[in-house]
Amino acid sequence: MLQTWHGTPPLKTIGTDVQLVTMPVHDPGKYHQQVVRDSSRWDYLIAPNKYSADIMSRAFRKDTNQMMLTGYPRNDILINYTPEDIARIKGDLGLDPNKKLVLYAPTWRDDEFVKAHEFTAQLRLDLAELQDRFGSDVTFLIRTHYMIANSLDLTQFTNAVNVSDYQDISELYLISDVLITDYSSVMFDYSILRRPIIFYTYDLEQYAGTIRGFYFDFTKAAPGKLVKTTTEVGDELADIFTNGWQPDQQYINFTERFDEWMDGKASERVVNELFDRDNMKTVPVKGDLSALGIGGDQQIELRDAAAIWALNKDFTSNEDVSFIQYYDKLEKPLPVEALEGQLIKSTHTDVLMQTYIKVKVTTPNRDIIGWVSRDDVM
């Protein structure tokens, strides 16, 4: 089974990294069990960038050789689209080709639920105020998250269209001149287009602190202005439409960090990896291991319960489970010496996926020699 995932996850915590569980489950342990049970069915998991790959591998308990470092195939269209594609999409939606189009795509709130897996949508953006300000010159496309159970009634507005049921959100990106969002992963996809993004973050402190939690400082990295009122949203839109827009350095830094693999060729890479079982390579590291963070005397300490793998284990094979034992500190840490290292890389991207250290563990009865993950070296 190939898990293509539904968004880029480096902002909001995901999987077993979620510690603030405000969803109906209410129990982090139970939620994590559900995550691991579901992810155990996946043979491969696609990552959109190296930063996300590290997080996804840990959060979904996937082995290094189960991660596809390819970028998302569904985003290829954001590089390969044509003017004819945009005209077709606008025609399918019955939109005036001459009007400005603004896509509003907020994320869902874990604590706004009806019952398990059904959440409500409360439209915090004041469409009436925006209609008074921009009249018929701007059309707002409203896209709620797929987990939202209730349907928004927008019949009173002449400047808004509910596109929540539109099949492919990538096509909505293509026709939009501006994106308004909050903490949704749509920001990562839309930034591929190098178009303006406005962040309507009316509940930033609550969301980051008590609802979900972030991996990085969103306020310092967001590729756009953060605002808290509809009036401020309108001010930003007016500035963009009147004065034009160019990406600033923060926007450029964001795209360089997260869009590196979004080059329009992800589909090709995924097919190559999926049907090419030899898609990993091992690079040995002998002698001085300081580049791997190992001290000069190469005496190290392992985490309790670190997995020790057999010397003949093939880390590029998903089917090789050659295992010796778990490291047990007992009452006193055992002497451990680092002997050499090996780097596991993808043959298609040459990006480092995992590092393993060959160790010798001296026990009262025998020496144990095997491989451990660099992450288990303290």
N, C-alpha and C positions, 0 to 999 in steps of 0.2 A: 504494500500500500504506500502510495506517495502522498504525503501531506504537503499541500502547497501553501497552507496558512492563508489568513485573510487580511493581514495588514503587517506593517513594519513595527516590531515591538520594542524599540529601544527606549521609549519614554515611560509608559505605564508598566508596572510590574506584572508579570505573567506567570502562569503555571505554578510550580511549587515555590516561586519567589514571592507570591502574594501572601502577605502576612496580615493585611487589613481586609478581612473578609466581611463585607457588609451585605452580601447577597443572602438569599433565603437559607443557605446552608449554615451560616453563622459560625462554623467551626473550621479553622484552618486545616486541622488534621484530616477531617472528612473531605474537605475540598481538595487537598493534595492527593488523597487516595483516588479520588475520581479522575484527577488530571493524569496521574501515572497509569491508571487502568486504561484510560482512553489512548494515551500516547504510546502504550506498549504495543498497540496494533499497527503502528506506523513502521514501515521498513526504512523509509527515508523522509527527511524533513528539509524543505527548501529554506535557505536563509537569504535575505536580501542584501546583506553586507556583513563584513567580518565582525563588526561590533555586535550585531544581532545574533550572529552564529554562536558566539561564546555564551550569550544569555540563553538562547533557545536550547542549546545542548544541555546546559545545567538545569534549566527550569522544567524541561520535559524529559529529563533523564535519558537522553539519546547519546549513543556512542559516537566518537569522532567520525567513524567511517559511515555513519548514517546521516551525516549532515551534508547537504548539497550546497556548496558555495558557488551559486550560479546567478543570483538575482532572480526576480520574479518574472516568469514568462508573461503573466497578465499585463505587465507594464511595458512590454515591447511596443505596444501600440502608441505609447506616449512619446516614443522616438520615431516610429515609422509611419505615423499618420500623414494623411494628405489633405489639402483643402476640400477635396471631394468628400472625404469622410465627415468633416465638420458640417458641410452643407447637408449631407444625408441625415445626420443625427438631428440637426435643427428641424429638418423637414418632417422626420418621424414624430417629433414632439410638437409639431405645429407652432414653432417659435418664429417670431419675426427676425429675419437674418440681420436686420439693421440695429437691433436694440442691444444695449449692454446686458450681459448675463452674469449674475453673481450667484455662486453656489454656496448655500449654507448647509454644512454637514457636521453637526455636533456629534460627540460620542454619547454613549448611554451612561447613566449613573447607576452604579451597583446598588445604591440604597433606595432607588425609586422603582420598586418592583411590585407586581400584583401577586405573583407566586413564582415558584421556581421556573427559571428560563423565560419569564414573561415580564417585561419592564414597560414603564410608561414614558411618554414623551411630553415634556412641558416646554412649549415654545417660548423661550425667554427673550428672543429677539422681537422687538416691537415693530411688526410689519406696517401697522397703521402710521407710525411716525415716519418710517422710511418711504411709505407711499406718498405722504404729504410733502416730503422733501424732494423726492426724485420724480414723482409723477409717473408718466408712462414711458420715460426714457430708459428705465432700468427694470429688468425682470429678475425676481429672486427665485431660484430653484431650491426647494426645500427637500433635503435628503436626510431622513432619520435613520438611525442604526437598524440593522436587520432584526435585532432582538426586541425591538419595540413592538408591543402588542396592540396599542391603541392607534387609531387612525386620526390624523390631523384634519380638521375642517378648515379649509382656506377659501371657501366660497365667497366670503365677504371681501376678499382682496382681489383687486384687478392686476396687481403687480407681482403675484406669487403663484407658483405652480408646484404642486406636490409631486416630486419625482422619486419618492421612497420606494416605489415598486418597479422602477426602471431597472432592467436586468443587469446592465454593466455600468458600474460607477465610473470606470475609466473613460467611457464616452461622455459622461457628464463633465469630467475634468476638461476634456478636449474643447468643449463648446463654451466653457466659462472663462470670463475675462478676469475674475477675481474669486478667490476662495475665502469664505469666512468659516472658521472652525474653532475648536477649543483645544482639547487634548487628544483628539482623534488621530489615528495613524494616517489619515488621509493627507496630513501635512507632508509626509515623506514622499508619497506618490506624486502629489501635486507639484512639489518642488522640482521634480524632473523637468517640468515644462518651463521652469524659470519665469513664473508668473506671480503676481502679488498675492500675499496671504495676510489676512487680518485675524487675530486671535481674540475672540469674544470670551474672556475668561472671568465671568462675573463671580464664580465660586472657586477661584484658584486656591486660596488657603484651605478651604474645606476639602476640596478634591485631593490635593496633594497630601494633606495631613491626616485626614480621617476616612477617606473613601477608598483610595487605591494606592497611592504612593508612586514616586517617580524614581527612575534610575539615575537621572542627571538633573542639573539645575536648569529647568525649563526656561526660566525667565532670562537666563544669560545666553541660551542657545537657540531660542525660537527664531525661525526665519521670517519675522514679521512683527508688527506692533501689537502689544498686548493692551486690550482696552476692557472696560468693565460696564459700559453703558451703551445703549443703542445710539445715543447722540454721538458718542465717540466713534462708533462704527461708521455712522454717516459722515463724520468729519474726515475719516480716513478714505472712505470711498470718494468723496468729493475731491480730495487732494489728488488721488490717483487718476480720476477721470479728467481733471482740469490740468494738472501739471505733468502727467505721465509718470512712469515708474521705471526704476532700474534697481537691480539687486544690490544691496550693500554688502560689506565684507562679512557680516554675520550670516547673511543668507548664503553667500558663496562658501563659507566655511562649513555650513550645514550640509550643502549638497556634496561637497568634496568628501565629507565624512560618511554620509549615508547613501549616496546615489552612485557610488563608484562602479557597481556592477550593472547599473541600469543603462545599458548601451544599445538596447534593441536586439540583442542576440542571446538573451537568457533562455528562450525556448530551445534554441539549438544546443546550448550547453546542457540543459536538463536531459534532452533526448540522448545526447552522447554519453552522459554519465549513467543514465538509467539502463542503457543497453551495453555499456562497457564496464564489465565487472572489475577490470583492472584500472580503477580511477583514482588510486592512491599511490603514493610513493614514500619510501622511508629514506631519510637522510641521516647517516650516522654522525655522532659527535664524540670523538675520542680525545684523551689527554686532558687538557685544561677545560674544566666545565664552568669557569667563571661567567661565560656568556649566558649560561642557563641559570645564573643566580646561585651557584654552588661555591662555597668557600674554598680557599686554596688547599686546606688539608683534606677537603672532600669528606669530612665527617658531618653527617646530617642527622636530623631528627624527623621521624615520620609521624603523621597524624594517627591517632588510634583508629583501628579498623581499616587502615589503608589496604587496598587490594594489591597483592603481589602476584604478578602474572609469570607464567613459565618463560624461560629464555627463548623457546621456539615459537612463542605466540606470534601470529601474523596479525598485526594491528590494522592492516589494510583489508582484512577479511571479516565480514560481519558474522561469519559462521564459526570462527575460531574462538573457542572458549577455554583455551589452555590456562588453567588457574592453579596456583599453589595453595595459598591460604591468605587469610586476613592478618595484618600485623596487630599483635596484642601487646600493649605496653606493660601489662600486668601491674605490679607495684612500682617497677623501676624501668625506665626506658632502656631498650637493648641497644648495644653499639651498632650503628649503621654506617656503612661506607659507600659513597657513590663511586661507581666504577667507570661508567660511560653514559652517553645519552643517545637518543634518537628522536628525530623530528618527523612527524607525519604530515605530509602535505598533499593537497589536491593536485592531480596532474593537469587539470583544466585551468586552474587559476593561479597555481603555485603559491597559494596562501597557506600559512602555517595553521594547522588545525589542532594539533596536540603535541606535547612533549613528554617523553618517558625517560626515566632514569634507571639504569641497571644498578642494583644495590646488592650489597652483601650484608645480611643481618646475622650477627653472631649470637647464637642462643647457647644455653648451657649444654645442649646435646649435639648440635650440629650447626653448620653455616648454611643459611638459606640465600641463594642467589637468584634473583628474578627482576622483573621490570615493575616499576611503580609510576603512577602519573606524577608529573611535576607538581600538580596541584596538591598532592598529598605530602609534599616535602615542606616542612615548616622552616 
